């Protein structure tokens, strides 16, 4: 009986020790990520200058039978804004991940299946 208690205590102590050691490494990882991304890029880098081109690009993501009556959203200074109210429950938008991605996505023929046409 005494041996079983000692084993239980040893297992509990080992689990506590592993948990404590694992939690010590987490702050270092988050500080490293914060140092890498200490400042966000200016929102102007993500905005497309031609709003009608962004609307056309958003609509091109779906077949005309869907995009004709879909809601269209464009990226503005405070997030995505609805510029065309939809009637069919679908939403079309251009998702910009970075300045480089937005430059790529505006090029004619730029598709994931054809990355050579997306090169800057």
C-alpha positions in Angstrom: 0.0 0.0 0.0 2.8 2.3 0.9 4.6 1.5 -2.3 1.5 2.4 -4.4 1.3 5.8 -2.7 5.0 6.5 -3.3 4.6 5.6 -7.0 1.5 7.9 -7.2 3.4 10.7 -5.6 6.4 10.2 -8.0 4.1 10.2 -11.0 2.4 13.4 -9.8 5.7 15.1 -9.2 7.0 14.1 -12.6 3.9 15.4 -14.3 4.2 18.7 -12.4 7.8 19.0 -13.3 7.2 18.4 -17.0 4.4 21.0 -17.0 6.6 23.5 -15.3 9.4 23.0 -17.8 7.1 23.2 -20.8 5.6 26.5 -19.6 9.1 28.0 -19.2 9.8 27.8 -22.9 6.6 29.6 -24.0 7.5 33.2 -23.1 10.7 32.9 -25.1 8.7 31.9 -28.2 6.2 34.7 -27.8 8.9 37.3 -27.3 10.7 36.1 -30.4 7.5 36.5 -32.5 6.9 39.9 -31.0 10.4 41.0 -31.9 10.0 39.8 -35.5 6.6 41.6 -35.9 7.1 44.6 -33.6 5.3 46.9 -36.0 2.5 46.3 -38.5 2.8 47.6 -42.0 0.8 50.8 -42.9 -2.7 50.0 -44.2 -1.9 52.0 -47.3 0.3 49.2 -48.5 -2.7 46.8 -48.6 -5.3 49.1 -50.3 -5.9 49.0 -54.0 -6.0 52.4 -55.6 -8.6 51.5 -58.2 -11.8 50.5 -56.4 -13.6 49.5 -59.6 -10.7 47.2 -60.4 -11.0 45.6 -57.0 -14.7 45.1 -57.4 -14.2 43.5 -60.8 -11.5 41.3 -59.4 -13.7 40.2 -56.5 -16.6 39.4 -58.9 -14.2 37.3 -61.1 -13.8 34.8 -58.2 -17.3 33.4 -59.0 -19.2 32.5 -62.1 -21.3 35.4 -63.5 -24.5 33.6 -62.5 -23.5 34.0 -58.8 -21.3 37.1 -58.8 -24.0 39.2 -60.6 -26.2 39.3 -57.5 -23.5 38.7 -54.8 -22.5 41.2 -52.1 -19.1 42.8 -52.9 -16.7 43.9 -50.2 -13.5 45.9 -50.6 -10.7 46.6 -48.2 -10.9 50.0 -46.6 -8.9 51.8 -43.9 -11.0 50.2 -41.1 -11.4 46.7 -42.6 -13.6 45.3 -45.3 -16.6 47.5 -46.4 -19.6 46.4 -48.3 -19.8 48.4 -51.6 -22.5 46.4 -53.4 -25.4 44.9 -51.5 -26.1 41.4 -52.6 -29.4 39.5 -53.1 -28.3 35.9 -53.2 -26.4 35.3 -50.0 -22.9 35.1 -51.6 -20.0 37.5 -50.9 -17.2 38.3 -53.3 -14.0 40.0 -52.0 -10.3 40.2 -52.7 -8.3 38.8 -49.8 -5.0 40.6 -49.6 -2.3 38.9 -47.5 0.5 41.3 -48.1 1.6 44.0 -50.4 3.5 41.5 -52.5 0.4 39.3 -52.7 -1.8 42.2 -53.8 0.6 43.0 -56.6 0.6 39.4 -57.7 -3.2 39.1 -57.5 -3.6 42.1 -59.8 -1.6 40.6 -62.6 -3.5 39.1 -65.5 -3.3 35.3 -65.5 -1.8 35.1 -62.0 -3.1 31.8 -60.6 -1.6 29.4 -58.0 -1.3 26.8 -60.8 0.8 29.2 -62.9 3.2 30.9 -60.4 5.6 32.0 -63.1 3.1 34.7 -64.2 2.9 36.0 -60.7 6.6 36.8 -60.3 7.5 40.4 -59.4 
